[in-house]
Amino acid sequence: MSAAQWRRAMNSSAAAAGVARRGRDAVALQPVARASTPEVSAPSRWASAWRAIRVRHVIVLAFVLIYPFVASPFFTYQIGAQSLALGLIALSLTFLGGYGGMVSLAQMTVAGFAAYMLAIFGSSSNIAISLGWPWWLALLVAVALATLFAAGIGWLSVRTEGIYTIMITLAVGVAFFYLAQQNYTLFNGFQGFSKLAPPVIGGLDLHQPVPFYFMVLACSLAGYFWVKYLIRAPFGVALQGIRDNPRRMQALGFNVTAHRVAAYAVSGFLAAVGGVLMVWYNGRISPGTVGTGAMINILIIAVLGGMKHPIGAFVGAIVFVLLQNFAIDLVDRERFNLVIGGVFLAIVLFSPDGLLGLWQSARNRLGSSFPHRGPGRFHR
């Protein structure tokens, strides 16, 4: 090889090495570039949410506000309040599964844990176990401990994927059920706790149907709009990115494990508030409340409504409660699970996106038959 050929070969090798080095530098700088991307401010997210309001949203809000004044006490308390409380627990699963890609069967376990903690730290029929703290302090402690409990479940679950994650949450739920059933020192065994009534605040008895309904409605609306805000916030956007491609998000510098555990904590807070509302609704808590059937019911509610939108949890809860109360007029009470199973199977087969998926499909078909009227804040 001549000297000229040798110099040309060396120059080509140096150029190739430079290209490779610049490529590695560009890849290494990707997390920094991502981190330096300007984020949407909180006021902008609220403004975006406000612009998303439609006439149907106003109609639904007006309906739920007027509902207790035109409905009987049975429909206000048994149907309305119970549906909202169950919907709030199912909302925790919708957030976790729909936006985090993690299905947990322990959401009712977290709700039941909060209810047990409220009974232990507050007042109940068992004065030997209950500490008798003020209701507001017992409430705060119960919700905080349940949120930490949910974060602990998430810390265990996020180390696995797919069916193994579901099995871990199921194992935690079953273990807590047997613990509550067999432990009489702390959980009072089979009997559980009773006389767990909502408080009286400023002379207003929250145990009455209308005040209780509005308390549950306020908590449900707060939970719904909080989830709507979170899914538009940087945390929610990152969580959805982790749901779609966790390895790429990890390569971009995001802490996948921390985001997933935080999602469990958020869902645990929602489930804990729903659990407190449910124990005030029932007036008691026992191992049956956190049994396998109750855990599966929350999954059924979330799937019935649809897990791609937060409102689906409440739609599924309303359908579930209506079937629970009125299906016995058509079939025996022992066959209620057969009815629920049939409805669940039909939804899974014909509309995997739940009842909201059916509604969206119907809207799309009807929308294709009418011309578009142009943009605006409110659309009919």
Buried (B, 14 or more C-beta within 10 A) or exposed (E): EEEEEEEEEEEEEEEEEEEEEEEEEEEEEEEEEEEEEEEEEEEEBEEEEEEEEEEEEEEEEEEBEEBBEEBEEEBBBBBBBBBBBBBBBBBBBBBBBBBBBBBBBBBBBBBBBBBBBBBBBBBBBBEEBBBEBEBEEBBEBBBBBBBBBBBBBBBBBBEEEEEEBBEBBBBBBBEBBEBBBEEEEEBBBEEBBBEBBBBEEEEEEBBBBBBBBBBBBEBBBEBBEBBBBBBBBEBBBBBBBBBEEBEEBEEBEBEBBEBBBBBBBBBBBBBBBBBBBBBBBBBBBBBBBBBEEBBBBBBBBBBBBBBBBBBBBBBBBBBBBEBBBEBBEEEEEEEBEEBBEEBBEEBEEEBEBBBBBBBBEEEEEEEEEEEEEEEEEEEE
